[in-house]
Amino acid sequence: MKASQLTGVFLDAATMGQDIDLELLNALPLDWISYPYTSPNEVLERSNNAQVIITNKVKLDASVLSQLPDLKLICVAATGMDNIDLIAADAHGVVVKNAKNYAGNSVAQLVISLMLELVNNTSKYSQRVQQGYWSKSKSFCLLDFPISELTNKTLGLIGYGTLAKSVEKIAAAFDMNVIISDHKDANTVREGRVSFDEVLKTSDVISIHCPLTAKTTNLISAAELNLMKSNAVIINTARGGIINEADLIEALQQNKILGAAVDVLTVEPPTADHLMLNTPLDNLIITPHIAWASVEARQRLLQQVCDNITEHFAL
């Protein structure tokens, strides 16, 4: 197919933000239509006649794919491809390409910042100052919340791809002891790994970096949280659903663990009455799925999407 005949649609371009250079995409020899967002009932109409679809989170299921005979390539503007029916795509001869290893620095930066917040309580101290506590203090400083050092603490990594390795690199600068979890159901522990339960029992900080699959859904539930040390914290920047949210809330309420930070929830965006948003806890930090989203990471992501299109059609 000639480049002049190619048409493409970006179904949720607004998910890339407004502060990156989209000229990379516009420079490709395709006729593009970009939509900020696309609802499920708009997918088929907007994708009709397109040879290329770019989607970040818009779902393309078997029903939709069966009605798009012109479609040749789906570019996922993310690493996770759980929004695409890969079996149906393959059956219809549609190639699916994702982006890889573009967000390591961005994810690691947020993980470390969340880690530091959990052990330094910086935001809580800032609030105290704004509330006038420091001005009323008889001492030159406030010591209302504990502050602990990361040096010599144990960081347990669950999942050990590019993102986890980026976190490990920074943790080394704090002289942390890093251990890597083997699979939960592993019969033997691989060299250089530690058993899943041992990671839970011995880590001061646990950072999750595995994909969401049938095996990792509710990977961390009540039983696993009960294995953790009472002064340990857990951070999830991977996918909502890996930690059972109700069990996490209970563990935090009962001080079974010191704290938690999550950048992902099972439903995104969450409903206004979402459990995690409506349970007041001062030992829980929730950020809105921003670990991947540095300007630099999003620019690298767009570059990969463009490269995937160029390579597929030999443009």
C-alpha positions in Angstrom: 0.0 0.0 0.0 1.4 3.4 -1.0 1.9 6.0 1.7 -0.4 8.4 0.0 -3.2 5.9 0.5 -2.7 5.4 4.2 -5.1 7.0 6.7 -4.7 6.9 10.4 -6.7 7.9 13.5 -5.5 8.7 17.0 -8.4 7.9 19.2 -7.3 9.5 22.5 -4.6 12.0 21.6 -5.3 14.2 24.6 -3.8 11.5 26.8 -0.4 12.6 25.5 -0.9 16.1 27.0 -0.5 19.5 25.4 3.2 20.0 26.1 4.9 17.7 23.7 5.8 18.2 20.0 3.3 16.4 17.8 5.0 17.3 14.6 6.7 13.9 14.6 3.3 12.4 13.9 2.1 15.1 11.5 5.3 14.7 9.5 4.5 11.1 8.6 3.1 10.6 5.0 -0.4 9.6 6.3 -3.7 11.4 6.4 -4.4 11.8 10.1 -7.4 12.5 12.2 -6.8 13.0 15.9 -9.5 13.0 18.5 -8.9 14.1 22.1 -11.0 11.3 23.5 -13.2 8.5 22.0 -16.1 6.9 23.8 -16.8 3.2 23.2 -19.8 3.9 21.0 -17.6 6.2 18.8 -14.8 3.8 18.2 -16.2 2.0 15.1 -17.3 5.2 13.3 -14.0 7.0 13.9 -11.9 4.0 12.9 -13.8 3.0 9.8 -11.5 3.0 6.7 -8.4 3.6 8.8 -5.3 1.5 8.1 -3.6 2.7 11.3 -5.1 3.2 14.8 -3.2 4.8 17.6 -4.7 4.2 21.0 -3.5 4.7 24.5 -6.4 3.4 26.6 -9.3 3.1 24.2 -10.4 -0.5 23.9 -10.4 -2.4 20.7 -12.3 -5.7 21.2 -13.2 -8.5 18.9 -16.5 -7.0 17.9 -14.9 -3.8 16.7 -11.9 -5.4 15.0 -14.2 -7.7 13.0 -15.8 -4.6 11.4 -12.6 -2.9 10.4 -11.4 -4.7 7.2 -9.0 -1.9 6.2 -7.1 -1.9 9.5 -3.5 -3.1 9.2 -1.7 -1.7 12.3 -2.6 -0.8 15.8 -0.1 1.3 17.7 -0.6 1.3 21.4 0.8 4.5 22.9 1.8 2.6 26.0 3.5 -0.6 27.0 0.5 -2.5 28.3 -1.8 -3.9 25.6 -4.6 -5.2 27.8 -7.0 -2.9 26.0 -6.5 -4.8 22.7 -8.0 -8.2 21.9 -4.7 -9.6 20.6 -6.2 -12.9 19.6 -8.9 -11.2 17.5 -6.3 -8.8 16.0 -4.1 -11.7 14.9 -7.1 -13.5 13.4 -7.8 -10.5 11.3 -4.2 -10.0 10.2 -3.8 -6.8 12.2 -0.4 -6.2 13.7 -0.3 -4.7 17.2 2.8 -2.8 18.3 3.4 -1.2 21.7 6.1 1.1 23.1 8.8 -0.1 25.4 11.4 1.2 27.8 10.5 4.8 27.3 9.5 5.7 30.9 12.2 4.2 33.1 13.6 7.5 34.3 10.1 9.0 34.8 8.8 6.0 36.8 11.9 5.7 38.9 11.7 9.4 39.7 8.2 9.2 41.0 8.9 6.0 42.9 11.8 7.6 44.7 9.8 10.8 45.4 7.0 8.7 46.9 9.5 6.7 48.9 11.0 9.9 50.3 7.6 11.3 51.1 6.6 8.2 53.0 9.8 8.3 55.1 10.2 12.1 55.4 6.6 13.2 55.7 7.5 16.4 53.9 4.0 17.3 52.8 2.7 16.8 56.4 5.4 19.2 57.7 4.6 21.7 55.0 0.9 21.6 56.0 1.9 22.1 59.7 3.8 25.2 58.8 0.9 26.6 56.7 -1.4 25.9 59.6 0.7 28.0 62.0 2.1 25.2 64.1 5.7 26.2 63.6 5.0 29.8 64.5 3.4 28.7 67.7 6.2 26.2 68.6 8.5 26.7 71.6 11.2 24.8 69.7 13.1 25.9 66.6 11.8 22.8 64.8 8.8 20.5 64.6 9.1 16.8 65.2 5.5 15.8 64.9 6.1 13.0 62.4 8.8 10.4 62.2 11.7 10.9 59.7 13.8 7.9 58.8 16.8 7.4 56.5 16.8 5.1 53.5 20.4 4.2 54.0 20.8 0.5 54.8 17.1 -0.1 54.4 15.9 -3.0 52.2 14.1 -2.3 49.0 12.1 -5.3 47.6 11.3 -5.2 43.9 8.4 -7.2 42.6 9.0 -7.4 38.8 12.4 -6.7 37.4 12.2 -5.1 34.0 13.5 -1.8 32.8 11.4 0.2 35.2 12.5 -1.7 38.3 16.1 -1.6 37.2 15.8 2.2 36.9 14.5 2.3 40.5 17.3 0.0 41.7 19.9 2.3 40.2 18.7 5.3 42.2 18.2 3.3 45.3 21.9 2.3 45.2 22.8 6.0 45.6 21.0 5.9 49.0 23.0 2.8 49.9 19.8 0.7 50.1 20.0 -3.0 50.0 18.0 -4.1 47.0 16.4 -7.6 46.7 14.5 -9.0 43.8 11.4 -11.1 44.2 11.0 -14.4 42.4 7.5 -15.3 41.1 4.9 -15.9 43.8 4.3 -19.5 42.8 8.0 -20.4 42.0 9.0 -23.9 43.1 12.6 -22.9 43.2 14.3 -19.6 43.7 16.4 -18.4 40.8 20.0 -17.2 41.4 20.0 -13.5 42.3 16.3 -13.6 43.4 14.6 -14.0 46.8 11.4 -15.9 47.4 8.3 -13.9 47.2 7.4 -14.4 50.9 10.9 -13.5 52.0 10.7 -10.2 50.1 7.5 -9.4 51.9 8.8 -10.3 55.3 12.2 -8.5 55.1 11.7 -5.4 53.0 11.4 -1.9 54.4 10.1 -0.7 51.1 8.3 -2.7 48.4 8.0 -1.3 44.9 5.8 -3.1 42.4 6.7 -3.2 38.7 5.0 -6.3 37.2 2.2 -6.3 34.6 -1.4 -7.0 35.5 -2.3 -10.5 34.4 -4.5 -13.2 35.7 -1.7 -14.4 38.0 -0.9 -10.9 39.3 -4.4 -9.8 40.0 -4.7 -9.4 43.8 -1.0 -10.5 44.0 -0.9 -8.4 47.2 -3.9 -9.1 49.4 -4.5 -9.5 53.1 -2.3 -12.5 53.5 0.6 -10.8 51.9 0.1 -7.5 53.7 0.1 -9.5 57.0 3.6 -10.8 56.1 5.1 -7.3 55.8 6.8 -5.6 58.7 4.7 -3.1 60.6 7.2 -0.3 59.7 7.3 -1.1 56.0 5.8 0.8 53.1 4.5 -0.4 49.7 4.5 1.5 46.5 2.5 0.6 43.3 3.2 2.4 40.1 2.4 -0.6 37.9 -1.3 -1.4 37.5 -4.3 -1.1 39.7 -5.6 -4.5 40.7 -2.2 -5.9 41.6 -2.9 -4.8 45.2 -6.3 -5.6 46.6 -7.6 -2.1 47.4 -10.0 -3.1 50.2 -7.3 -5.2 51.9 -4.8 -2.4 51.6 -7.2 0.1 53.2 -7.8 -2.3 56.1 -4.0 -2.9 56.6 -3.4 0.9 56.7 -6.3 1.5 59.1 -5.1 -1.2 61.5 -1.4 0.0 61.2 -0.3 -3.4 59.9 2.1 -1.5 57.7 3.4 2.0 58.0 2.2 3.4 54.8 1.4 3.1 51.1 1.6 5.1 47.9 -0.3 4.2 44.7 -0.2 5.8 41.3 -2.8 3.4 39.8 -6.3 2.2 40.7 -8.5 -0.6 39.5 -10.8 2.0 37.8 -9.3 5.0 36.1 -10.4 7.6 36.4 -11.9 6.5 39.7 -15.6 7.2 40.5 -16.3 9.9 43.0 -17.3 7.3 45.6 -14.2 5.1 45.1 -13.1 3.4 48.3 -9.6 4.6 48.0 -10.7 8.2 47.7 -13.2 8.2 50.4 -11.3 6.5 53.3 -9.5 9.3 55.2 -5.9 8.0 55.9 -2.8 10.0 56.7 -0.6 7.1 55.7 -1.8 6.7 52.1 -0.6 8.7 49.1 -2.6 8.5 45.8 -1.3 10.1 42.6 -3.3 10.1 39.3 -1.3 7.7 37.1 1.6 10.1 36.4 4.6 7.8 36.8 5.0 7.5 33.1 4.3 11.1 32.2 7.4 13.2 32.3 7.6 15.5 29.2 10.7 13.6 28.1 9.1 10.2 28.5 6.0 11.2 26.5 8.2 12.6 23.7 10.1 9.3 23.6 6.8 7.4 23.5 5.5 9.4 20.6 8.8 8.8 18.8 8.4 5.1 19.2 4.9 5.2 17.9 6.1 7.0 14.8 9.0 4.6 14.4 6.6 1.6 14.6 4.4 3.1 11.8 7.4 3.9 9.7 9.0 0.5 10.1 5.7 -1.4 9.5 4.9 0.3 6.2 8.6 0.9 5.2 7.9 4.6 4.8 
